[in-house]
Amino acid sequence: MHRPHRAVSAVGLRVAVTALTLLAATTATPAAARAAKAPAASRCPTSRLVIWLDTQGNGAAGSVYYGLELTNLSGRTCTLAGYPRVSAVTLAGRRLGSTASRNAARPVRTVRLAPGSTATAVLQIVEARNFPRSACRPTTAAGLRVYAPNRPGSKLVPFPFLACARSGPVYLTVEALRRR
């Protein structure tokens, strides 16, 4: 006896699922269509970034950790990826000691910044008095010189702190940028 309302055969079911899968893959949602039409974001130019330090640091075992912030003030979405280049500087802008080392604890990812958005990197400043005086030669830095990742040009961030004037001791360490 034939029942007209019986379930579709296994072959018919596979054909229907395949057809629906293909239809879903080729049909763009309105959001996907807008994303496909959106122009690719260019790299953020240093001249259109405000670079600042969140001075609400967290201290631990002879170091203080700060948020190094890069805010997009251009009128367009742009991208940043990697590690900011950071060094301590004198009032005259001369570098003090070694440039910051990289802490690879976080993977490098491309950060897409809409106008007004901020990316952050954790900056560790080790207490200069932790190093032998002769190896470090502690002195007060006037601030930081910061280069956006893989970008020319730098910005000065005023922030007095005790730094090592001699190269060698690693007293600055920076992580890769991430979305704030």
Secondary structure as UniProt FT lines:
FT   TURN            4..5
FT   HELIX           10..26
FT   HELIX           30..37
FT   STRAND          42..43
FT   HELIX           46..48
FT   STRAND          49..60
FT   TURN            61..62
FT   STRAND          63..72
FT   STRAND          78..81
FT   STRAND          85..89
FT   TURN            91..92
FT   STRAND          95..96
FT   STRAND          101..103
FT   TURN            104..105
FT   STRAND          110..113
FT   TURN            115..116
FT   STRAND          118..126
FT   HELIX           128..130
FT   HELIX           133..136
FT   STRAND          138..147
FT   TURN            149..150
FT   STRAND          154..164
FT   STRAND          172..175
FT   STRAND          178..179
//
